[in-house]
């Protein structure tokens, strides 16, 4: 959220409303953002449900308890 | 919520811009570290990068994300913009919540990677094995999201929500008969 607009021609007035903004239909940009947002949330849920969530990005062989296989350690 | 006085509003706005743009800058630094970590063949750089990313995450990213969310709420609720009246304000709120949630969850992953990298008994090969594209993907995604948020703040695209239209109708004075 940025400062309130002062120039009614560019971005409305201090009431926070815009000329012609009373249009009943949902703007196209909101629909596009909504679709992208839904896809992102779905991807996140799928990642979590398939075990790709936090702590699962470790390379093979590294366990979440901080222990690593002996082969990766120096002798 | 009652509208803030102009001086207080300017102060809140300054705090919101500072925290939001600071968050964006810190994400850019994290992306640079993540790319360096992924592309290097130097095991010590991998260790340093993960430890630094974890530090930046907890000391800079998380506090700034929460500050951005909090100051954004104050800024919207304390002005006539409102929180649910304009689509661009609402979209920014949802983006901020999403980014903060993913960041908090991802800090666990970063913690595991940093803890593994901090293990001084880990061999060079083991350190290089820790290289992972995940921090690059998460940092790049966050950077893109925050750039979109800044763009929304500047352009303020038109569009009133149903609630916003109702509020607007309520504020139109009824002309005397």
gemmi code that builds the backbone of each chain (N, CA, C; Angstrom):
import gemmi

chains = {
    "A": [
        ("UNK", (0.849, -1.178, 0.000), (0.000, 0.000, 0.000), (0.883, 1.225, 0.000)),
        ("UNK", (0.687, 2.089, -0.922), (1.483, 3.306, -0.951), (0.609, 4.505, -0.588)),
        ("UNK", (1.131, 5.688, -0.808), (0.407, 6.870, -0.352), (-0.865, 7.117, -1.136)),
        ("UNK", (-1.697, 7.911, -0.560), (-2.971, 8.185, -1.212), (-2.768, 9.087, -2.408)),
        ("UNK", (-3.509, 8.846, -3.469), (-3.344, 9.645, -4.678), (-3.868, 11.060, -4.499)),
        ("UNK", (-3.209, 11.984, -5.172), (-3.664, 13.378, -5.102), (-4.220, 13.857, -6.431)),
        ("UNK", (-3.767, 13.218, -7.488), (-4.214, 13.634, -8.803), (-5.371, 12.751, -9.258)),
        ("UNK", (-6.585, 13.272, -9.267), (-7.733, 12.445, -9.601), (-7.635, 11.856, -11.010)),
        ("UNK", (-6.937, 12.559, -11.895), (-6.849, 12.062, -13.267), (-5.974, 10.820, -13.362)),
        ("UNK", (-4.965, 10.752, -12.492), (-4.027, 9.638, -12.605), (-4.432, 8.455, -11.746)),
        ("UNK", (-4.869, 8.707, -10.561), (-5.115, 7.553, -9.705), (-6.192, 7.784, -8.645)),
        ("UNK", (-7.114, 8.647, -8.854), (-8.208, 8.805, -7.911), (-7.988, 9.946, -6.958)),
        ("UNK", (-8.842, 10.016, -5.941), (-8.701, 11.086, -4.969), (-8.528, 10.489, -3.582)),
        ("UNK", (-8.569, 11.353, -2.579), (-8.318, 10.886, -1.227), (-9.405, 9.985, -0.674)),
        ("UNK", (-10.493, 9.865, -1.372), (-11.539, 8.957, -0.907), (-11.158, 7.513, -1.173)),
        ("UNK", (-10.113, 7.324, -1.956), (-9.689, 5.977, -2.271), (-10.490, 5.378, -3.397)),
        ("UNK", (-11.335, 6.152, -4.033), (-12.119, 5.646, -5.161), (-11.634, 6.303, -6.441)),
        ("UNK", (-11.975, 5.722, -7.576), (-11.500, 6.214, -8.855), (-12.673, 6.551, -9.754)),
        ("UNK", (-12.449, 7.469, -10.675), (-13.480, 7.722, -11.665), (-13.714, 6.463, -12.483)),
        ("UNK", (-14.957, 6.082, -12.590), (-15.295, 4.916, -13.396), (-15.013, 3.604, -12.718)),
        ("UNK", (-14.622, 3.652, -11.419), (-14.264, 2.406, -10.752), (-15.485, 1.660, -10.214)),
        ("UNK", (-16.653, 2.211, -10.400), (-17.853, 1.560, -9.902), (-18.336, 0.452, -10.838)),
        ("UNK", (-17.528, 0.144, -11.835), (-17.866, -0.912, -12.777), (-18.117, -2.213, -12.010)),
        ("UNK", (-19.221, -2.871, -12.310), (-19.629, -4.054, -11.557), (-18.744, -5.270, -11.825)),
        ("UNK", (-18.188, -5.351, -13.048), (-17.446, -6.559, -13.405), (-16.065, -6.590, -12.758)),
        ("UNK", (-15.576, -7.806, -12.515), (-14.234, -7.960, -11.959), (-13.215, -7.682, -13.058)),
        ("UNK", (-12.233, -6.807, -12.795), (-11.241, -6.478, -13.838), (-10.482, -7.720, -14.304)),
        ("UNK", (-10.045, -7.659, -15.561), (-9.339, -8.813, -16.142), (-8.058, -9.134, -15.386)),
        ("UNK", (-7.343, -8.092, -14.954), (-6.078, -8.342, -14.267), (-6.296, -9.104, -12.960)),
        ("UNK", (-7.451, -8.876, -12.316), (-7.738, -9.592, -11.063), (-7.971, -11.075, -11.366)),
        ("UNK", (-8.672, -11.357, -12.494), (-8.916, -12.750, -12.877), (-7.601, -13.462, -13.179)),
        ("UNK", (-6.706, -12.762, -13.893), (-5.399, -13.353, -14.221), (-4.610, -13.646, -12.941)),
        ("UNK", (-4.594, -12.658, -12.035), (-3.884, -12.851, -10.765), (-4.508, -13.994, -9.962)),
        ("UNK", (-5.818, -14.087, -10.002), (-6.519, -15.138, -9.271), (-6.132, -16.517, -9.783)),
        ("UNK", (-6.065, -16.669, -11.103), (-5.698, -17.965, -11.701), (-4.255, -18.330, -11.328)),
        ("UNK", (-3.357, -17.346, -11.456), (-1.950, -17.604, -11.109), (-1.824, -17.968, -9.618)),
        ("UNK", (-2.556, -17.245, -8.785), (-2.519, -17.508, -7.340), (-3.016, -18.905, -7.010)),
        ("UNK", (-4.117, -19.319, -7.660), (-4.656, -20.660, -7.423), (-3.653, -21.733, -7.832)),
        ("UNK", (-3.017, -21.521, -8.990), (-2.013, -22.490, -9.474), (-0.863, -22.592, -8.464)),
        ("UNK", (-0.403, -21.437, -7.953), (0.704, -21.435, -6.992), (0.332, -22.163, -5.699)),
        ("UNK", (-0.877, -21.881, -5.201), (-1.319, -22.537, -3.963), (-1.451, -24.043, -4.189)),
        ("UNK", (-2.009, -24.446, -5.348), (-2.133, -25.875, -5.671), (-0.761, -26.542, -5.736)),
        ("UNK", (0.195, -25.855, -6.387), (1.554, -26.402, -6.489), (2.165, -26.582, -5.105)),
        ("UNK", (1.932, -25.596, -4.238), (2.482, -25.668, -2.885), (1.865, -26.844, -2.120)),
        ("UNK", (0.536, -27.013, -2.261), (-0.140, -28.114, -1.568), (0.352, -29.462, -2.097)),
        ("UNK", (0.498, -29.555, -3.425), (0.986, -30.807, -4.019), (2.392, -31.111, -3.521)),
        ("UNK", (3.241, -30.052, -3.458), (4.620, -30.230, -2.987), (4.643, -30.722, -1.543)),
        ("UNK", (3.746, -30.150, -0.720), (3.698, -30.553, 0.683), (3.180, -31.986, 0.827)),
        ("UNK", (2.123, -32.317, 0.062), (1.501, -33.637, 0.187), (2.376, -34.747, -0.381)),
        ("UNK", (3.238, -34.396, -1.342), (4.109, -35.431, -1.929), (5.457, -35.491, -1.230)),
        ("UNK", (5.531, -34.884, -0.048), (6.769, -34.972, 0.723), (7.890, -34.125, 0.178)),
        ("UNK", (7.534, -33.038, -0.519), (8.568, -32.164, -1.072), (8.646, -30.861, -0.282)),
        ("UNK", (8.138, -30.922, 0.939), (8.055, -29.713, 1.754), (9.336, -29.402, 2.486)),
        ("UNK", (9.226, -28.640, 3.585), (10.391, -28.206, 4.333), (11.272, -29.380, 4.764)),
        ("UNK", (12.567, -29.213, 4.564), (13.505, -30.228, 5.003), (13.665, -31.370, 4.030)),
        ("UNK", (12.911, -31.337, 2.924), (12.980, -32.447, 1.974), (13.841, -32.115, 0.768)),
        ("UNK", (14.476, -30.969, 0.780), (15.308, -30.566, -0.348), (16.749, -31.027, -0.196)),
        ("UNK", (16.957, -31.914, 0.769), (18.326, -32.354, 1.014), (18.779, -33.311, -0.075)),
        ("UNK", (20.053, -33.288, -0.400), (20.570, -34.250, -1.365), (20.459, -35.666, -0.799)),
        ("UNK", (20.536, -36.652, -1.670), (20.448, -38.033, -1.222), (21.540, -38.328, -0.208)),
        ("UNK", (21.147, -39.004, 0.834), (22.156, -39.420, 1.802), (22.240, -38.529, 3.019)),
        ("UNK", (21.653, -37.305, 2.939), (21.695, -36.398, 4.094), (20.382, -36.490, 4.822)),
        ("UNK", (20.461, -36.848, 6.076), (19.240, -37.028, 6.835), (18.871, -35.735, 7.531)),
        ("UNK", (17.581, -35.651, 7.922), (17.097, -34.416, 8.521), (17.580, -34.217, 9.953)),
        ("UNK", (18.127, -35.262, 10.545), (18.609, -35.104, 11.915), (20.015, -34.512, 11.954)),
        ("UNK", (20.494, -34.120, 10.768), (21.801, -33.474, 10.716), (22.935, -34.450, 10.513)),
        ("UNK", (22.638, -35.757, 10.603), (23.687, -36.757, 10.393), (23.870, -37.010, 8.909)),
        ("UNK", (25.056, -37.255, 8.520), (25.350, -37.565, 7.131), (26.012, -38.917, 7.069)),
        ("UNK", (25.902, -39.579, 5.929), (26.496, -40.893, 5.835), (28.017, -40.853, 5.997)),
        ("UNK", (28.541, -41.943, 6.489), (29.973, -41.983, 6.807), (30.825, -41.727, 5.571)),
        ("UNK", (30.326, -42.099, 4.399), (31.097, -41.951, 3.181), (31.394, -40.487, 2.868)),
        ("UNK", (30.517, -39.610, 3.323), (30.687, -38.184, 3.013), (31.639, -37.499, 3.988)),
        ("UNK", (32.008, -38.215, 5.051), (32.884, -37.618, 6.052), (34.350, -37.916, 5.749)),
        ("UNK", (35.140, -37.019, 6.239), (36.570, -37.280, 6.116), (36.936, -38.380, 7.104)),
        ("UNK", (37.939, -39.187, 6.797), (38.290, -40.287, 7.689), (38.796, -39.787, 9.044)),
    ],
    "B": [
        ("UNK", (-11.634, 1.451, 11.334), (-10.493, 2.161, 11.935), (-10.484, 3.607, 11.439)),
        ("UNK", (-10.224, 4.513, 12.367), (-10.220, 5.926, 12.025), (-9.004, 6.256, 11.154)),
        ("UNK", (-9.200, 7.182, 10.199), (-8.091, 7.552, 9.322), (-6.973, 8.229, 10.107)),
        ("UNK", (-5.736, 7.916, 9.713), (-4.586, 8.499, 10.408), (-4.394, 9.959, 10.013)),
        ("UNK", (-3.779, 10.693, 10.911), (-3.397, 12.069, 10.600), (-2.304, 12.043, 9.525)),
        ("UNK", (-2.219, 13.096, 8.692), (-1.236, 13.079, 7.586), (0.190, 12.760, 8.013)),
        ("UNK", (0.647, 13.327, 9.126), (2.031, 13.095, 9.554), (2.241, 11.640, 9.950)),
        ("UNK", (1.265, 11.085, 10.645), (1.365, 9.687, 11.057), (1.281, 8.771, 9.834)),
        ("UNK", (0.430, 9.164, 8.887), (0.264, 8.378, 7.658), (1.576, 8.335, 6.870)),
        ("UNK", (2.248, 9.488, 6.791), (3.537, 9.542, 6.086), (4.571, 8.649, 6.774)),
        ("UNK", (4.544, 8.672, 8.111), (5.486, 7.851, 8.870), (5.212, 6.367, 8.608)),
        ("UNK", (3.938, 5.993, 8.655), (3.564, 4.589, 8.407), (3.921, 4.180, 6.983)),
        ("UNK", (3.714, 5.096, 6.056), (4.039, 4.813, 4.650), (5.545, 4.601, 4.473)),
        ("UNK", (6.322, 5.462, 5.134), (7.784, 5.329, 5.059), (8.227, 3.979, 5.615)),
        ("UNK", (7.630, 3.590, 6.732), (7.974, 2.294, 7.348), (7.596, 1.150, 6.410)),
        ("UNK", (6.450, 1.268, 5.756), (5.994, 0.198, 4.860), (6.899, 0.075, 3.628)),
        ("UNK", (7.233, 1.207, 3.037), (8.097, 1.169, 1.844), (9.486, 0.645, 2.220)),
        ("UNK", (10.008, 1.130, 3.350), (11.345, 0.709, 3.783), (11.403, -0.803, 4.008)),
        ("UNK", (10.405, -1.327, 4.739), (10.427, -2.766, 5.025), (10.201, -3.593, 3.758)),
        ("UNK", (9.294, -3.153, 2.896), (8.976, -3.930, 1.691), (10.131, -3.935, 0.696)),
        ("UNK", (10.702, -2.753, 0.451), (11.807, -2.675, -0.514), (13.078, -3.291, 0.090)),
        ("UNK", (13.242, -3.151, 1.410), (14.365, -3.815, 2.081), (14.262, -5.326, 1.943)),
        ("UNK", (13.054, -5.848, 2.072), (12.794, -7.280, 1.911), (13.194, -7.703, 0.490)),
        ("UNK", (12.789, -6.915, -0.484), (13.120, -7.211, -1.887), (14.641, -7.243, -2.085)),
        ("UNK", (15.339, -6.274, -1.513), (16.795, -6.216, -1.649), (17.477, -7.414, -0.999)),
        ("UNK", (16.960, -7.806, 0.175), (17.553, -8.952, 0.876), (17.310, -10.249, 0.097)),
        ("UNK", (16.154, -10.341, -0.566), (15.868, -11.523, -1.397), (16.842, -11.565, -2.579)),
        ("UNK", (17.151, -10.392, -3.145), (18.105, -10.333, -4.258), (19.487, -10.815, -3.799)),
        ("UNK", (19.884, -10.439, -2.586), (21.171, -10.902, -2.038), (21.144, -12.424, -1.855)),
        ("UNK", (20.011, -12.938, -1.350), (19.881, -14.388, -1.162), (19.965, -15.122, -2.489)),
        ("UNK", (19.375, -14.532, -3.528), (19.425, -15.156, -4.857), (20.867, -15.204, -5.360)),
        ("UNK", (21.600, -14.113, -5.144), (23.010, -14.078, -5.565), (23.817, -15.165, -4.850)),
        ("UNK", (23.568, -15.318, -3.543), (24.267, -16.358, -2.778), (23.876, -17.752, -3.256)),
        ("UNK", (22.578, -17.927, -3.536), (22.086, -19.241, -3.970), (22.691, -19.625, -5.328)),
        ("UNK", (22.787, -18.651, -6.232), (23.371, -18.915, -7.555), (24.869, -19.231, -7.401)),
        ("UNK", (25.550, -18.464, -6.551), (26.983, -18.701, -6.322), (27.198, -20.089, -5.737)),
        ("UNK", (26.330, -20.469, -4.806), (26.430, -21.770, -4.140), (26.206, -22.906, -5.135)),
        ("UNK", (25.227, -22.724, -6.016), (24.870, -23.782, -6.971), (25.937, -23.953, -8.053)),
        ("UNK", (26.574, -22.847, -8.429), (27.467, -22.902, -9.588), (28.940, -23.102, -9.230)),
        ("UNK", (29.270, -23.013, -7.935), (30.689, -23.111, -7.562), (31.185, -24.558, -7.469)),
        ("UNK", (32.489, -24.709, -7.552), (33.112, -26.006, -7.302), (33.990, -25.916, -6.044)),
        ("UNK", (33.833, -24.783, -5.346), (34.601, -24.560, -4.125), (33.746, -24.963, -2.911)),
        ("UNK", (34.119, -26.029, -2.215), (33.295, -26.504, -1.087), (33.157, -25.478, 0.029)),
        ("UNK", (34.186, -24.670, 0.239), (34.105, -23.673, 1.314), (33.097, -22.575, 0.982)),
        ("UNK", (32.956, -22.292, -0.323), (31.945, -21.305, -0.729), (30.540, -21.851, -0.491)),
        ("UNK", (30.357, -23.139, -0.709), (29.056, -23.776, -0.434), (28.725, -23.619, 1.049)),
        ("UNK", (29.711, -23.924, 1.889), (29.500, -23.804, 3.343), (29.160, -22.358, 3.720)),
        ("UNK", (29.982, -21.425, 3.229), (29.777, -20.007, 3.582), (28.421, -19.511, 3.080)),
        ("UNK", (28.053, -19.923, 1.872), (26.790, -19.443, 1.290), (25.588, -19.913, 2.100)),
        ("UNK", (25.560, -21.199, 2.468), (24.410, -21.707, 3.236), (24.327, -21.059, 4.616)),
        ("UNK", (25.491, -20.890, 5.256), (25.480, -20.265, 6.588), (25.007, -18.814, 6.499)),
        ("UNK", (25.444, -18.119, 5.448), (25.034, -16.722, 5.276), (23.551, -16.625, 4.919)),
        ("UNK", (23.084, -17.552, 4.065), (21.660, -17.520, 3.689), (20.759, -17.743, 4.898)),
        ("UNK", (21.187, -18.650, 5.777), (20.401, -18.907, 6.993), (20.373, -17.661, 7.882)),
        ("UNK", (21.560, -17.036, 8.018), (21.661, -15.827, 8.842), (20.783, -14.698, 8.279)),
        ("UNK", (20.910, -14.468, 6.975), (20.106, -13.412, 6.336), (18.616, -13.725, 6.487)),
        ("UNK", (18.292, -15.011, 6.371), (16.892, -15.423, 6.486), (16.286, -15.027, 7.817)),
        ("UNK", (16.945, -15.416, 8.898), (16.370, -15.162, 10.226), (16.533, -13.712, 10.686)),
        ("UNK", (17.655, -13.079, 10.288), (17.939, -11.734, 10.819), (17.347, -10.626, 9.936)),
        ("UNK", (17.212, -10.889, 8.639), (16.729, -9.834, 7.734), (15.392, -10.201, 7.073)),
        ("UNK", (15.343, -11.346, 6.381), (14.146, -11.667, 5.590), (12.881, -11.819, 6.439)),
        ("UNK", (12.960, -12.645, 7.467), (11.754, -12.895, 8.277), (11.277, -11.612, 8.975)),
        ("UNK", (12.162, -10.871, 9.673), (11.688, -9.623, 10.302), (11.111, -8.624, 9.289)),
        ("UNK", (11.760, -8.484, 8.128), (11.264, -7.518, 7.147), (9.937, -7.961, 6.530)),
        ("UNK", (9.772, -9.272, 6.330), (8.501, -9.743, 5.775), (7.364, -9.468, 6.749)),
        ("UNK", (7.607, -9.718, 8.033), (6.565, -9.473, 9.036), (6.314, -7.966, 9.197)),
        ("UNK", (7.393, -7.177, 9.128), (7.240, -5.715, 9.222), (6.459, -5.188, 8.025)),
        ("UNK", (6.729, -5.744, 6.853), (6.010, -5.319, 5.649), (4.523, -5.631, 5.776)),
        ("UNK", (4.229, -6.824, 6.283), (2.823, -7.235, 6.469), (2.128, -6.319, 7.482)),
        ("UNK", (2.797, -6.098, 8.610), (2.202, -5.292, 9.687), (1.997, -3.835, 9.247)),
        ("UNK", (3.022, -3.245, 8.650), (2.910, -1.838, 8.237), (1.906, -1.691, 7.075)),
        ("UNK", (1.803, -2.732, 6.260), (0.810, -2.704, 5.178), (-0.606, -2.711, 5.735)),
        ("UNK", (-0.810, -3.524, 6.774), (-2.137, -3.569, 7.416), (-2.475, -2.217, 8.035)),
        ("UNK", (-1.496, -1.630, 8.733), (-1.716, -0.319, 9.360), (-2.016, 0.725, 8.290)),
        ("UNK", (-1.224, 0.689, 7.221), (-1.351, 1.680, 6.155), (-2.719, 1.595, 5.458)),
        ("UNK", (-3.198, 0.381, 5.250), (-4.489, 0.240, 4.558), (-5.661, 0.520, 5.492)),
        ("UNK", (-5.581, -0.013, 6.710), (-6.700, 0.174, 7.636), (-6.764, 1.609, 8.179)),
        ("UNK", (-5.624, 2.287, 8.173), (-5.588, 3.648, 8.705), (-5.831, 4.726, 7.668)),
        ("UNK", (-6.167, 4.320, 6.459), (-6.470, 5.292, 5.406), (-7.793, 4.898, 4.739)),
        ("UNK", (-8.258, 5.752, 3.870), (-9.533, 5.458, 3.210), (-9.403, 4.387, 2.118)),
        ("UNK", (-8.147, 3.940, 1.876), (-7.996, 2.837, 0.913), (-8.688, 1.582, 1.424)),
        ("UNK", (-8.604, 1.348, 2.729), (-9.179, 0.145, 3.307), (-8.394, -1.098, 2.910)),
        ("UNK", (-8.764, -2.213, 3.533), (-8.042, -3.462, 3.262), (-8.761, -4.314, 2.216)),
        ("UNK", (-10.082, -4.198, 2.172), (-10.861, -5.074, 1.290), (-11.642, -4.301, 0.221)),
        ("UNK", (-11.362, -3.028, 0.054), (-12.134, -2.220, -0.900), (-11.594, -2.292, -2.322)),
        ("UNK", (-10.273, -2.258, -2.440), (-9.642, -2.240, -3.767), (-8.940, -3.569, -4.016)),
        ("UNK", (-9.124, -4.074, -5.225), (-8.510, -5.360, -5.559), (-6.993, -5.335, -5.391)),
        ("UNK", (-6.361, -4.217, -5.782), (-4.901, -4.205, -5.740), (-4.381, -4.291, -4.303)),
        ("UNK", (-5.112, -3.711, -3.359), (-4.707, -3.794, -1.949), (-4.893, -5.235, -1.452)),
        ("UNK", (-6.039, -5.822, -1.813), (-6.348, -7.188, -1.390), (-5.352, -8.193, -1.989)),
        ("UNK", (-5.049, -8.008, -3.271), (-4.092, -8.907, -3.946), (-2.719, -8.805, -3.281)),
        ("UNK", (-2.323, -7.575, -2.941), (-1.027, -7.390, -2.281), (-1.002, -8.068, -0.910)),
        ("UNK", (-2.115, -7.982, -0.195), (-2.199, -8.636, 1.123), (-2.018, -10.150, 0.968)),
        ("UNK", (-2.736, -10.736, -0.008), (-2.648, -12.184, -0.214), (-1.232, -12.591, -0.638)),
        ("UNK", (-0.615, -11.770, -1.494), (0.752, -12.066, -1.935), (1.724, -12.011, -0.754)),
        ("UNK", (1.533, -11.020, 0.102), (2.406, -10.861, 1.265), (2.249, -12.049, 2.216)),
        ("UNK", (0.986, -12.459, 2.445), (0.734, -13.598, 3.328), (1.363, -14.868, 2.748)),
        ("UNK", (1.177, -15.067, 1.452), (1.722, -16.249, 0.779), (3.249, -16.269, 0.885)),
        ("UNK", (3.876, -15.135, 0.563), (5.339, -15.062, 0.583), (5.886, -15.266, 1.995)),
        ("UNK", (5.231, -14.676, 2.987), (5.701, -14.812, 4.370), (5.573, -16.260, 4.844)),
        ("UNK", (4.457, -16.905, 4.465), (4.224, -18.293, 4.866), (5.265, -19.224, 4.238)),
        ("UNK", (5.487, -19.051, 2.939), (6.482, -19.893, 2.246), (7.871, -19.645, 2.828)),
        ("UNK", (8.179, -18.380, 3.124), (9.491, -18.052, 3.696), (9.687, -18.760, 5.038)),
        ("UNK", (8.674, -18.678, 5.907), (8.797, -19.301, 7.228), (8.965, -20.813, 7.104)),
        ("UNK", (8.238, -21.418, 6.157), (8.367, -22.858, 5.954), (9.740, -23.203, 5.362)),
        ("UNK", (10.192, -22.363, 4.430), (11.451, -22.664, 3.760), (12.657, -22.468, 4.676)),
        ("UNK", (12.490, -21.661, 5.720), (13.595, -21.464, 6.657), (14.000, -22.779, 7.322)),
        ("UNK", (13.047, -23.720, 7.419), (13.394, -25.044, 7.968), (14.374, -25.754, 7.040)),
        ("UNK", (14.051, -25.736, 5.745), (14.935, -26.367, 4.759), (16.319, -25.732, 4.778)),
        ("UNK", (16.304, -24.392, 4.812), (17.575, -23.663, 4.817), (18.367, -23.983, 6.086)),
        ("UNK", (17.651, -24.164, 7.180), (18.288, -24.528, 8.448), (18.982, -25.880, 8.352)),
        ("UNK", (18.282, -26.844, 7.729), (18.876, -28.178, 7.567), (20.133, -28.105, 6.690)),
        ("UNK", (20.024, -27.366, 5.595), (21.170, -27.248, 4.674), (22.348, -26.560, 5.371)),
        ("UNK", (22.044, -25.492, 6.130), (23.112, -24.754, 6.817), (23.745, -25.607, 7.910)),
        ("UNK", (22.921, -26.357, 8.627), (23.455, -27.217, 9.691), (24.360, -28.302, 9.110)),
        ("UNK", (23.930, -28.854, 7.967), (24.754, -29.880, 7.307), (26.066, -29.266, 6.828)),
        ("UNK", (25.979, -28.037, 6.277), (27.177, -27.368, 5.764), (28.130, -26.983, 6.900)),
        ("UNK", (27.567, -26.738, 8.090), (28.395, -26.321, 9.231), (29.177, -27.488, 9.826)),
        ("UNK", (28.794, -28.701, 9.437), (29.458, -29.893, 9.958), (30.914, -29.935, 9.469)),
        ("UNK", (31.851, -29.685, 10.385), (33.261, -29.574, 9.990), (33.884, -30.919, 9.619)),
        ("UNK", (33.182, -32.002, 9.950), (33.736, -33.322, 9.590), (33.330, -33.724, 8.175)),
        ("UNK", (32.488, -32.897, 7.550), (32.026, -33.212, 6.202), (33.163, -32.999, 5.195)),
        ("UNK", (33.350, -33.957, 4.314), (34.423, -33.842, 3.318), (34.059, -32.824, 2.253)),
        ("UNK", (35.040, -32.476, 1.420), (34.786, -31.538, 0.319), (33.710, -32.075, -0.610)),
        ("UNK", (33.793, -33.377, -0.887), (32.789, -34.002, -1.764), (31.409, -33.916, -1.121)),
        ("UNK", (31.365, -34.109, 0.174), (30.094, -34.032, 0.899), (29.507, -32.632, 0.850)),
        ("UNK", (30.383, -31.634, 0.982), (29.924, -30.238, 0.913), (29.373, -29.917, -0.478)),
        ("UNK", (30.095, -30.380, -1.504), (29.635, -30.100, -2.876), (28.325, -30.820, -3.170)),
        ("UNK", (28.100, -31.925, -2.471), (26.858, -32.685, -2.649), (25.657, -31.900, -2.109)),
        ("UNK", (25.942, -30.943, -1.230), (24.855, -30.137, -0.653), (24.300, -29.107, -1.640)),
        ("UNK", (25.020, -28.893, -2.744), (24.539, -27.902, -3.722), (23.158, -28.329, -4.220)),
        ("UNK", (22.264, -27.334, -4.312), (20.864, -27.651, -4.536), (20.198, -26.501, -5.282)),
        ("UNK", (19.387, -26.775, -6.295), (18.721, -25.682, -7.026), (17.557, -25.057, -6.250)),
        ("UNK", (17.142, -25.706, -5.168), (15.971, -25.229, -4.423), (16.097, -23.781, -3.913)),
        ("UNK", (17.227, -23.371, -3.312), (17.317, -21.965, -2.871), (17.230, -20.976, -4.029)),
        ("UNK", (17.768, -21.358, -5.191), (17.687, -20.463, -6.363), (16.223, -20.305, -6.776)),
        ("UNK", (15.503, -21.417, -6.853), (14.095, -21.368, -7.276), (13.258, -20.541, -6.302)),
        ("UNK", (13.453, -20.767, -5.004), (12.665, -20.036, -4.007), (13.007, -18.545, -3.998)),
        ("UNK", (14.294, -18.217, -4.104), (14.693, -16.800, -4.096), (14.182, -16.097, -5.352)),
        ("UNK", (14.310, -16.759, -6.502), (13.857, -16.147, -7.755), (12.347, -15.938, -7.732)),
        ("UNK", (11.613, -16.927, -7.218), (10.158, -16.798, -7.108), (9.764, -15.650, -6.198)),
        ("UNK", (10.459, -15.546, -5.066), (10.160, -14.466, -4.113), (10.479, -13.104, -4.725)),
        ("UNK", (11.584, -13.025, -5.452), (11.974, -11.752, -6.080), (10.911, -11.317, -7.090)),
        ("UNK", (10.456, -12.263, -7.904), (9.421, -11.959, -8.901), (8.139, -11.480, -8.215)),
        ("UNK", (7.742, -12.177, -7.172), (6.523, -11.819, -6.443), (6.621, -10.414, -5.844)),
        ("UNK", (7.781, -10.089, -5.278), (7.933, -8.776, -4.643), (7.998, -7.657, -5.678)),
        ("UNK", (8.565, -7.954, -6.850), (8.582, -6.944, -7.923), (7.149, -6.670, -8.393)),
        ("UNK", (6.345, -7.733, -8.494), (4.940, -7.558, -8.879), (4.210, -6.717, -7.823)),
        ("UNK", (4.517, -6.978, -6.543), (3.874, -6.231, -5.457), (4.222, -4.740, -5.537)),
        ("UNK", (5.488, -4.438, -5.810), (5.906, -3.034, -5.936), (5.187, -2.395, -7.136)),
        ("UNK", (5.095, -3.144, -8.227), (4.428, -2.626, -9.430), (2.955, -2.318, -9.139)),
        ("UNK", (2.295, -3.215, -8.415), (0.891, -2.968, -8.047), (0.762, -1.699, -7.210)),
        ("UNK", (1.705, -1.496, -6.289), (1.663, -0.313, -5.424), (1.810, 0.980, -6.216)),
        ("UNK", (2.624, 0.927, -7.251), (2.878, 2.142, -8.027), (1.737, 2.408, -9.014)),
        ("UNK", (1.293, 1.374, -9.708), (0.269, 1.564, -10.753), (-1.153, 1.601, -10.187)),
        ("UNK", (-1.378, 0.950, -9.065), (-2.702, 0.903, -8.432), (-3.804, 0.640, -9.468)),
        ("UNK", (-3.805, -0.529, -10.080), (-4.808, -0.793, -11.121), (-6.244, -0.678, -10.593)),
        ("UNK", (-7.118, -0.228, -11.470), (-8.512, 0.007, -11.076), (-9.204, -1.277, -10.669)),
        ("UNK", (-10.274, -1.108, -9.926), (-11.122, -2.240, -9.585), (-11.526, -2.217, -8.127)),
        ("UNK", (-12.843, -2.061, -7.902), (-13.365, -2.113, -6.539), (-13.966, -3.486, -6.285)),
        ("UNK", (-13.745, -4.000, -5.084), (-14.380, -5.260, -4.709), (-15.869, -5.006, -4.469)),
        ("UNK", (-16.643, -6.085, -4.275), (-18.081, -5.908, -3.991), (-18.261, -5.078, -2.714)),
        ("UNK", (-17.430, -5.378, -1.717), (-17.473, -4.628, -0.455), (-17.120, -3.161, -0.701)),
        ("UNK", (-16.131, -2.929, -1.538), (-15.707, -1.562, -1.844), (-16.802, -0.781, -2.551)),
        ("UNK", (-17.513, -1.456, -3.462), (-18.607, -0.778, -4.187), (-19.729, -0.413, -3.221)),
        ("UNK", (-20.004, -1.344, -2.288), (-21.071, -1.069, -1.312), (-20.684, 0.126, -0.439)),
        ("UNK", (-19.430, 0.140, 0.009), (-18.963, 1.253, 0.840), (-19.018, 2.566, 0.070)),
        ("UNK", (-18.668, 2.490, -1.211), (-18.680, 3.697, -2.039), (-20.116, 4.231, -2.164)),
        ("UNK", (-21.058, 3.322, -2.332), (-22.461, 3.726, -2.449), (-22.941, 4.384, -1.155)),
        ("UNK", (-22.478, 3.829, -0.016), (-22.892, 4.372, 1.281), (-22.368, 5.791, 1.491)),
        ("UNK", (-21.229, 6.090, 0.855), (-20.601, 7.395, 1.070), (-21.136, 8.476, 0.146)),
        ("UNK", (-21.897, 8.075, -0.877), (-22.458, 9.074, -1.784), (-23.607, 9.796, -1.068)),
        ("UNK", (-23.472, 11.116, -0.909), (-24.514, 11.845, -0.196), (-25.838, 11.839, -0.975)),
        ("UNK", (-26.935, 11.672, -0.237), (-28.252, 11.683, -0.871), (-28.665, 13.131, -1.094)),
        ("UNK", (-28.973, 13.482, -2.348), (-29.348, 14.863, -2.657), (-30.767, 15.145, -2.152)),
        ("UNK", (-30.984, 16.355, -1.603), (-32.313, 16.701, -1.072), (-33.358, 16.752, -2.180)),
        ("UNK", (-34.564, 16.280, -1.875), (-35.644, 16.270, -2.865), (-36.206, 17.676, -3.066)),
    ],
}
model = gemmi.Model(1)
for chain_id, residues in chains.items():
    chain = gemmi.Chain(chain_id)
    for i, (resn, *xyz) in enumerate(residues, 1):
        res = gemmi.Residue()
        res.name, res.seqid = resn, gemmi.SeqId(i, " ")
        for name, pos in zip(("N", "CA", "C"), xyz):
            atom = gemmi.Atom()
            atom.name, atom.element = name, gemmi.Element(name[0])
            atom.pos, atom.b_iso = gemmi.Position(*pos), 0.0
            res.add_atom(atom)
        chain.add_residue(res)
    model.add_chain(chain)
structure = gemmi.Structure()
structure.add_model(model)
structure.setup_entities()
